[in-house]
Amino acid sequence: MTPDQVSPAEKERRIRAAVAHYLPLLHLAKWQVRVNIYPDRESMGAKEDQSAAACSAQSEYRVVDLDFALAEVESERLERDVLHELCHALNWPLIHFGDWMVEQFAPENPAAEEFGRYLMESCASKLEGILWEALPRPLA
């Protein structure tokens, strides 16, 4: 099976396996993690220019939601995308602080909001890269 022919059921299985693999390694095993699987971005509520995967968290309550749009998520990056979204959970207090700063000092400023989004993605991507090299890979 080539990566483009991976079935939605197999993508979902790999996503859930990767989440289970990474939670203890990232010290998130005691968190309540909800993995939400959607057929596509539209069902997930994401716009066309948004990612096929998303994270939202309440770190003070140790709760995280991971959303994946199966039609658009790339099968060759599934495990790495899971790791990236979990990195957002680790960084969530910084994300929350950044959102607060924008609200306090630059409300309704699209440039400030975009800069906050850029910082959030940059932090998650840097951490993802470090962890991808350092941690054992999940079994496919």
Backbone hydrogen bonds, N-H to C=O, Kabsch-Sander energy under -0.5 kcal/mol:
donor,donor_aa,acceptor,acceptor_aa,energy
5,Q,2,T,-2.0
6,V,3,P,-1.2
11,K,7,S,-2.5
12,E,8,P,-2.6
13,R,9,A,-2.2
14,R,10,E,-2.4
15,I,11,K,-2.5
16,R,12,E,-2.6
17,A,13,R,-2.2
18,A,14,R,-2.5
19,V,15,I,-2.4
20,A,16,R,-2.2
21,H,17,A,-2.1
22,Y,18,A,-2.6
23,L,19,V,-2.2
25,L,21,H,-0.7
26,L,22,Y,-2.1
27,H,24,P,-1.1
28,L,23,L,-3.2
29,A,23,L,-0.7
31,W,28,L,-1.9
32,Q,62,R,-3.1
33,V,31,W,-0.8
34,R,32,Q,-0.6
34,R,64,V,-2.8
35,V,33,V,-0.6
36,N,34,R,-0.7
36,N,66,L,-3.6
37,I,35,V,-0.6
38,Y,68,F,-2.9
44,M,40,D,-1.5
45,G,41,R,-1.0
45,G,42,E,-0.8
46,A,41,R,-2.3
50,Q,47,K,-1.8
54,A,67,D,-2.3
56,S,65,D,-2.0
58,Q,63,V,-2.9
61,Y,58,Q,-1.6
62,R,58,Q,-0.6
62,R,59,S,-0.7
63,V,58,Q,-1.6
64,V,32,Q,-2.6
65,D,56,S,-3.2
66,L,34,R,-3.0
67,D,54,A,-2.8
68,F,36,N,-2.2
69,A,52,A,-3.0
70,L,38,Y,-2.9
70,L,68,F,-0.8
71,A,39,P,-2.0
72,E,69,A,-0.8
73,V,69,A,-2.2
77,R,74,E,-1.6
78,L,75,S,-0.9
81,D,77,R,-3.0
82,V,78,L,-2.3
83,L,79,E,-2.1
84,H,80,R,-2.5
85,E,81,D,-2.5
86,L,82,V,-2.2
87,C,83,L,-1.8
88,H,84,H,-1.3
89,A,85,E,-1.2
90,L,86,L,-1.8
91,N,87,C,-2.0
92,W,88,H,-0.5
92,W,89,A,-0.9
94,L,91,N,-1.2
95,I,91,N,-1.8
96,H,92,W,-3.1
97,F,93,P,-2.2
98,G,94,L,-2.6
99,D,95,I,-2.6
100,W,96,H,-2.2
101,M,97,F,-2.6
102,V,98,G,-2.2
103,E,99,D,-2.3
104,Q,100,W,-2.5
105,F,101,M,-2.8
106,A,102,V,-2.4
109,N,106,A,-1.4
113,E,109,N,-2.3
114,E,110,P,-2.5
115,F,111,A,-2.3
116,G,112,A,-2.3
117,R,113,E,-2.2
118,Y,114,E,-2.6
119,L,115,F,-2.5
120,M,116,G,-2.3
121,E,117,R,-2.6
122,S,118,Y,-2.7
123,C,119,L,-2.6
124,A,120,M,-2.1
125,S,121,E,-2.7
126,K,122,S,-2.5
127,L,123,C,-2.4
128,E,124,A,-2.6
129,G,125,S,-2.3
130,I,126,K,-2.0
131,L,127,L,-2.8
132,W,128,E,-2.9
133,E,129,G,-1.4
134,A,130,I,-1.7
135,L,131,L,-3.0
